[in-house]
Amino acid sequence: MQEMIRVAVDAMGGDYAPAEMVKGAINAVTLRQDIKVYLIGRQDAVKKELEKHSYNGKQIEVIHAEEVIETAEPPVMAIRKKKQSSIVVGLNMVKEKKADAFVSAGSSGAILVGGQVIVGRIKGVERPPLAPLIPTEQGVSLLIDCGANVDARASHLVQFAKMGSIYMENVLGVKKPKVAIVNIGAEEEKGNALVKETFPLLKNCPDINFTGSIEAREIPHGEADVIVCEAFTGNVILKLYEGLSGTLVSVIKRGMLASLRSKIGALLVKPSLKKTLKAFDATEYGGAPLLGLNGLVVKTHGSAKAKEVTNSIIQCVTFSEQEINEKIRKNIGTSPMEE
């Protein structure tokens, strides 16, 4: 009998919950028979959405959670006080091995705090980073960290590089992934204090294929498979990337509809253009895993709709099948855990 990957989904998190969360879950179990989804949230609201669709009832189960952590709430306080929230219930399911993964479009702060406090870090991992895949000319690259550790140290960035390499090699099948650190120039002596301290450590790390510095303009060309930075820089890169992609799509569409001639041209190029634009759609790549925890936690965009939720759920299957956490544990687990 095929072993099921159990994915807990925060049905109440995100701008379009619970409708898009439910729809995404149903799409996932329709595509894959080896997934069981636990939809966590207010039972009446979730079941009302489920009634609008047909699906395999054996693959979806509703877990009641009365409370919801709002985006504006202080994360630490929310995790402590709202024990019956969809985020806390989902994280506890991962901790207790009742689920293999947890996917949420809810409060980033609560997910980051809860991931460390409830699920816990793998012994030896100093800081768990958020690591989304971003589209490039060559395919995709892993941006690590994009929001979890604003005040990172050099030792954290070295671990990010190791975990990112493990992820890209085993989940994406990239052999000896190229690792680069975000910098303001290609020269080794350039950069702020953190980059200057981290560069030689990455250069002398035998576990990774370090290629040096990468400037922001080279990232879309796919010059590196794993792009290492602290969370402030990573988040700026990610948000600019997403905003620019959306703007370009809007400008291209507007230009194509500007005149009769452009409309005729648009019809001719539509199939190839659609394929190209799809490759630069962030929702195609699922969410950002919080690497280095004792279980898989995936953060999707707060504005996530069904397609991104579906891809995030399916992403959990490959992560579990490739035993990414075990590989991280073997690679990093010999380091002393930071107190």
C-alpha positions as CSV (number, residue, x, y, z in Angstrom):
1,M,0.0,0.0,0.0
2,Q,1.3,3.5,-0.9
3,E,2.4,5.5,2.1
4,M,0.5,8.7,2.4
5,I,2.3,12.1,3.1
6,R,0.2,13.9,5.7
7,V,0.1,17.6,5.2
8,A,-1.6,19.9,7.7
9,V,-2.9,23.1,6.1
10,D,-3.9,26.3,7.9
11,A,-7.3,26.8,6.4
12,M,-7.8,30.2,8.2
13,G,-4.5,31.8,7.2
14,G,-4.1,34.3,4.4
15,D,-6.1,36.9,2.6
16,Y,-8.4,34.4,0.8
17,A,-9.0,31.9,3.6
18,P,-10.7,29.6,3.9
19,A,-12.0,29.4,0.3
20,E,-8.6,29.3,-1.5
21,M,-7.0,27.1,1.1
22,V,-9.8,24.5,0.7
23,K,-9.7,24.7,-3.1
24,G,-5.9,24.3,-3.1
25,A,-6.1,21.3,-0.9
26,I,-8.8,19.7,-3.1
27,N,-6.7,20.3,-6.2
28,A,-3.6,18.7,-4.5
29,V,-5.4,15.5,-3.5
30,T,-7.0,15.3,-7.0
31,L,-3.5,15.4,-8.5
32,R,-1.9,13.1,-6.0
33,Q,-3.3,10.0,-4.4
34,D,-0.4,9.8,-2.0
35,I,-1.4,12.9,0.0
36,K,-3.7,13.3,3.0
37,V,-4.6,16.8,3.9
38,Y,-5.7,18.0,7.3
39,L,-7.6,21.3,7.0
40,I,-7.2,23.1,10.3
41,G,-9.6,25.9,11.2
42,R,-13.1,26.7,12.2
43,Q,-15.0,23.6,11.4
44,D,-18.3,25.2,10.2
45,A,-16.5,27.6,7.8
46,V,-14.2,24.9,6.4
47,K,-16.9,22.4,5.8
48,K,-19.1,25.0,4.2
49,E,-16.3,25.5,1.6
50,L,-15.8,21.8,1.2
51,E,-19.5,21.3,0.3
52,K,-19.0,23.4,-2.8
53,H,-16.6,20.8,-4.3
54,S,-16.4,17.1,-5.0
55,Y,-13.3,15.3,-3.6
56,N,-12.0,12.1,-2.2
57,G,-13.2,12.2,1.4
58,K,-10.5,9.7,2.5
59,Q,-7.8,12.2,1.6
60,I,-9.2,15.3,3.4
61,E,-10.0,15.7,7.0
62,V,-11.1,18.8,9.0
63,I,-9.4,19.5,12.3
64,H,-11.3,22.1,14.4
65,A,-9.3,25.1,15.6
66,E,-11.5,27.9,17.1
67,E,-8.9,30.7,17.2
68,V,-7.1,32.6,14.4
69,I,-3.8,34.5,14.8
70,E,-4.1,37.8,13.0
71,T,-1.2,39.3,11.1
72,A,-0.9,42.4,13.3
73,E,-0.7,40.4,16.6
74,P,2.7,40.2,18.4
75,P,3.9,36.7,17.4
76,V,5.3,35.5,20.7
77,M,2.2,36.5,22.7
78,A,-0.1,35.1,20.1
79,I,1.6,31.7,20.1
80,R,1.5,31.6,23.9
81,K,-2.1,32.7,24.3
82,K,-3.9,31.2,21.3
83,K,-3.3,27.5,21.9
84,Q,-6.4,26.7,19.8
85,S,-5.4,28.7,16.8
86,S,-5.0,27.0,13.4
87,I,-1.2,27.8,13.4
88,V,-0.5,26.4,16.8
89,V,-2.6,23.3,16.2
90,G,-0.9,22.7,12.9
91,L,2.6,23.1,14.3
92,N,1.8,20.8,17.2
93,M,0.6,18.1,14.7
94,V,4.1,18.3,13.1
95,K,5.8,18.2,16.5
96,E,3.7,15.1,17.6
97,K,4.3,13.4,14.2
98,K,0.6,13.5,13.4
99,A,1.5,15.3,10.2
100,D,4.6,15.3,8.0
101,A,4.3,19.0,7.2
102,F,2.5,22.2,7.9
103,V,1.5,24.8,5.2
104,S,0.3,28.3,6.1
105,A,-0.4,31.6,4.5
106,G,-0.9,33.2,7.9
107,S,1.1,35.4,10.1
108,S,4.8,35.1,9.2
109,G,6.0,36.1,12.6
110,A,3.8,33.5,14.4
111,I,4.9,30.8,12.0
112,L,8.6,31.7,12.5
113,V,8.3,31.9,16.3
114,G,6.1,28.8,16.5
115,G,8.3,26.8,14.2
116,Q,11.2,27.3,16.5
117,V,9.3,27.1,19.8
118,I,6.9,24.3,19.0
119,V,8.5,22.2,16.3
120,G,12.0,23.0,17.4
121,R,15.4,23.2,15.6
122,I,17.4,20.3,14.5
123,K,20.3,20.0,17.0
124,G,23.2,21.9,15.7
125,V,21.2,24.3,13.5
126,E,21.7,27.8,14.9
127,R,19.0,29.6,13.0
128,P,16.3,28.2,10.6
129,P,16.1,30.3,7.4
130,L,13.1,30.8,5.1
131,A,14.1,29.7,1.6
132,P,11.8,30.4,-1.4
133,L,12.6,29.4,-5.0
134,I,12.8,32.3,-7.3
135,P,12.5,32.1,-11.1
136,T,15.6,32.9,-13.2
137,E,16.7,32.7,-16.9
138,Q,18.2,29.2,-16.1
139,G,15.2,27.9,-14.2
140,V,15.1,28.6,-10.4
141,S,17.4,29.6,-7.6
142,L,17.0,29.3,-3.9
143,L,17.1,32.6,-1.9
144,I,18.2,31.9,1.6
145,D,17.3,33.7,4.0
146,C,14.4,35.8,2.9
147,G,12.8,36.8,6.2
148,A,13.6,34.8,9.2
149,N,16.9,36.2,10.6
150,V,17.4,39.9,10.1
151,D,20.5,40.0,12.4
152,A,22.3,37.0,11.2
153,R,26.0,36.1,12.0
154,A,28.6,34.6,9.7
155,S,28.2,31.1,11.1
156,H,24.4,31.3,10.4
157,L,25.1,32.2,6.7
158,V,27.5,29.2,6.4
159,Q,24.7,26.9,7.7
160,F,22.2,28.5,5.3
161,A,24.6,27.7,2.4
162,K,24.9,24.1,3.5
163,M,21.1,23.6,4.0
164,G,20.4,25.4,0.7
165,S,22.8,23.1,-1.1
166,I,21.1,20.0,0.4
167,Y,17.7,21.3,-0.6
168,M,18.7,22.1,-4.2
169,E,20.5,18.9,-4.8
170,N,17.9,16.6,-3.4
171,V,14.6,18.4,-4.1
172,L,15.5,20.0,-7.4
173,G,18.1,17.5,-8.6
174,V,20.8,20.1,-9.1
175,K,24.2,18.4,-8.9
176,K,26.9,20.4,-7.0
177,P,24.7,23.5,-6.8
178,K,26.6,26.8,-7.2
179,V,26.5,28.8,-4.0
180,A,27.1,32.6,-4.0
181,I,26.8,35.3,-1.4
182,V,24.9,38.6,-2.2
183,N,27.3,41.5,-2.4
184,I,27.7,44.9,-3.9
185,G,30.6,43.8,-6.1
186,A,32.4,40.7,-7.3
187,E,35.7,41.4,-5.5
188,E,36.4,39.5,-2.3
189,E,37.3,42.6,-0.4
190,K,33.9,44.3,-1.0
191,G,30.9,44.2,1.2
192,N,29.7,45.1,4.7
193,A,31.3,43.5,7.8
194,L,29.0,40.5,7.7
195,V,29.8,39.7,4.1
196,K,33.5,40.2,4.6
197,E,33.5,37.8,7.6
198,T,31.4,35.2,5.8
199,F,33.1,35.1,2.5
200,P,36.3,33.3,3.6
201,L,34.3,30.9,5.7
202,L,32.2,29.9,2.6
203,K,35.3,29.8,0.4
204,N,36.9,27.3,2.8
205,C,33.8,25.2,3.4
206,P,34.3,21.7,1.8
207,D,30.6,20.9,1.9
208,I,29.5,23.4,-0.7
209,N,30.3,24.6,-4.3
210,F,31.1,28.2,-3.5
211,T,31.5,30.5,-6.5
212,G,32.0,33.9,-4.8
213,S,29.9,37.0,-4.7
214,I,26.8,37.7,-6.7
215,E,25.4,41.2,-7.4
216,A,21.6,41.7,-7.5
217,R,21.5,42.2,-11.2
218,E,23.0,38.8,-11.8
219,I,20.4,36.9,-9.8
220,P,17.7,36.9,-12.5
221,H,20.2,35.4,-15.0
222,G,20.6,32.3,-12.7
223,E,24.3,32.8,-12.0
224,A,23.9,30.9,-8.7
225,D,21.7,28.0,-7.6
226,V,21.8,29.0,-3.9
227,I,21.8,32.7,-3.1
228,V,23.0,33.4,0.5
229,C,22.2,36.5,2.5
230,E,20.7,37.7,5.8
231,A,17.0,38.1,5.9
232,F,16.8,41.9,5.5
233,T,18.7,41.8,2.2
234,G,16.8,38.6,1.1
235,N,13.4,40.1,1.8
236,V,14.2,43.3,-0.1
237,I,15.4,41.1,-3.1
238,L,12.3,38.9,-2.9
239,K,9.8,41.8,-2.7
240,L,11.5,43.8,-5.5
241,Y,11.5,40.6,-7.6
242,E,7.8,40.0,-7.1
243,G,6.8,43.6,-7.6
244,L,8.9,44.0,-10.7
245,S,7.6,40.8,-12.2
246,G,4.0,41.9,-11.6
247,T,4.7,45.3,-13.1
248,L,6.3,43.9,-16.2
249,V,3.4,41.6,-16.9
250,S,1.0,44.5,-16.5
251,V,3.0,46.8,-18.8
252,I,3.4,44.0,-21.5
253,K,-0.4,43.3,-21.4
254,R,-1.2,47.0,-21.7
255,G,1.2,47.5,-24.6
256,M,-0.3,44.5,-26.5
257,L,-3.8,46.0,-26.2
258,A,-2.8,49.5,-27.2
259,S,-3.8,49.3,-30.9
260,L,-5.3,47.0,-33.5
261,R,-1.8,46.1,-34.8
262,S,-0.5,45.2,-31.3
263,K,-3.6,43.1,-30.6
264,I,-3.0,41.1,-33.8
265,G,0.6,40.7,-32.8
266,A,-0.5,39.6,-29.3
267,L,-2.6,36.8,-30.8
268,L,0.5,35.5,-32.7
269,V,2.8,35.5,-29.7
270,K,0.3,34.6,-27.0
271,P,1.2,30.8,-26.7
272,S,4.9,31.4,-26.3
273,L,4.5,34.5,-24.2
274,K,2.1,32.7,-21.8
275,K,4.6,30.0,-21.3
276,T,7.4,32.5,-20.6
277,L,5.3,34.5,-18.2
278,K,4.3,31.3,-16.4
279,A,7.9,30.5,-15.7
280,F,8.2,33.8,-13.8
281,D,5.1,33.3,-11.8
282,A,6.1,32.9,-8.1
283,T,3.0,30.8,-7.4
284,E,4.3,28.0,-9.6
285,Y,7.0,27.2,-7.1
286,G,5.0,26.7,-3.9
287,G,6.0,28.3,-0.6
288,A,9.2,28.9,1.3
289,P,10.2,26.1,3.6
290,L,11.6,27.0,7.0
291,L,14.7,24.8,6.9
292,G,16.5,23.3,9.9
293,L,13.4,22.4,12.0
294,N,12.5,18.9,13.3
295,G,9.6,18.9,10.9
296,L,8.6,20.6,7.7
297,V,7.0,24.1,7.9
298,V,6.2,25.9,4.7
299,K,5.2,29.6,4.5
300,T,3.2,30.7,1.5
301,H,2.4,34.3,0.5
302,G,-0.4,36.0,2.5
303,S,-2.1,36.6,-0.8
304,A,-1.8,32.9,-1.8
305,K,-4.6,31.5,-3.9
306,A,-5.4,27.9,-4.7
307,K,-2.6,27.3,-7.2
308,E,0.1,28.3,-4.8
309,V,-1.5,26.3,-2.0
310,T,-1.7,23.2,-4.2
311,N,2.0,23.6,-5.2
312,S,3.0,24.1,-1.6
313,I,1.3,20.9,-0.6
314,I,2.8,18.9,-3.4
315,Q,6.2,20.4,-2.6
316,C,6.0,18.7,0.8
317,V,5.9,15.3,-0.8
318,T,9.3,15.6,-2.4
319,F,10.7,17.1,0.8
320,S,9.5,14.1,2.8
321,E,10.5,11.5,0.2
322,Q,14.0,12.9,0.0
323,E,14.4,13.0,3.8
324,I,15.7,16.5,3.7
325,N,15.7,16.9,7.5
326,E,17.7,13.8,7.9
327,K,20.3,15.0,5.4
328,I,20.5,18.3,7.2
329,R,20.8,16.5,10.6
330,K,23.7,14.4,9.3
331,N,25.5,17.4,7.7
332,I,25.0,20.0,10.5
333,G,24.0,18.0,13.5
334,T,27.6,17.6,14.8
335,S,27.8,21.3,15.6
336,P,27.0,22.4,19.2
337,M,23.5,23.9,19.5
338,E,23.5,27.5,20.2
339,E,22.0,28.3,23.6
